[in-house]
Amino acid sequence: MNWLEAVERTVAGLGYDLVDAEKGVGGLLRVYIDQLPGSAKEFIDVDDCEKVTRQLQHVLEVENCAYERLEVSSPGLDRPLKKAADYARFVGEQVEITLKMPFKGRKKYRGELQALGDEWRLVLSDGGAAKPAWKKPVKKAAARKPVVAEAASQQAGAPESNTLETNKLEAETAPNDQALDFALDEVREARLVPVVDFKGRRFASQQDASPSDSSLGSAPSATPRSMDEVDGGRNR
């Protein structure tokens, strides 16, 4: 069993969601965990990190997986989305994706994540293209037609001024959102967009839950975060 398989089985066996795992310089092994959807406990705290750290230390030693230091922590406000289950979990949230290949001259897009059959849709919130458009191929978004409203008004004998007002209203209410359809294999990186509440509520970052250091055999030293702060990197 290699180190990644050992980490995956251990984290899953303890009842957590493995968000990401990576090896860094100097033999550093970083592991990011989250509560499973529907878990009675909503947030990752220091106790969770310590529990996973202790078990991983034992498993990695038994499996002869080499590492120098072990860090276990929550994924932070900008939690990465790695697998289809991550995307399904955060439908309706603001997400930023980086494509492997540029589309319409850019690789990074931000917007609300929506499910689209076997693929996914990002309703853009960062400007996007010059006109409402969809990807694969570029298709015009459905919109209400002022011309139809004008013809109906004329048949009813409505004054021209009313027709102009109708057209103005139609133009103002016509959808102008843009969206990007994509498959997971087109994405290089995807992350939740951090949401911060400035109205008196605190927010937490990845540094708030200081990871444990298995090379020293020490427990996490961070102060447990408030229970109304973060759910998988999101504000409650």
Phi, psi and omega in degrees: 000127178278175187297323182291317177297321178297317179295314182300313182293321181293312181297316179295321180295333178273358177087028178241164175263123176279112181279313182196156175212137183208153175257132179251189181290153177071022179077017180283131177243116181254135180229129179247127184236159177215162173290149176288150177303135180083003180294146179297329177261121189280326193239153173278130177233186184298322180298321178296315180298319180293319180300313180292321180300311182300317181291321179295321177304315180293312184295315181296327177290317179296321182275002179057042177268118186283136173196159179256316180224147180237128177237129177236128182207172173286162185284344180090177182297324182261054182307132177284149174253118187250321186235168183301324179297327177295316180296317180297324182293327187249028172300134182095350179268161175280128185228144173246127180241151173240118181282154175291321179239142182294146174233127184054038173082010181213158179249332184262132178224149180225140178174188180277129183279132176227149176278144182216072182065237178276356181240192185222157181231139177244110176279109194291143178235009185238030176102295178068212184281175184288332181233158176304127185205155176239156180268152169069079337283182180293122181233144180287137176289147180296138181216152176288147187253112179301330183299320180297317179296323180293317181296319180296321181293321181292321180295328180277000179075025181287146178299156181298325181297321178296322178298318179296318179296321178297315179298320180297317180296317179298320181294323181287328184265352178295140182294136178237013177292152174241153183219155181234120176267137183207157173256158184297328182286355175268352187261128174276318181208143176220137180218151171292145175276122181303134178244119184244132178261114182268006183267051173092346180270140179282162173228157184244147173244177181300331182285345182294328176254087185299126184293153177281156183242103186287339180293333178261351181067026185261154176275159178303142184252004183284157175281132181304139182283155179298144186283002177249021189260300193227137172235101182061032180092007181243147173287144180283000000 
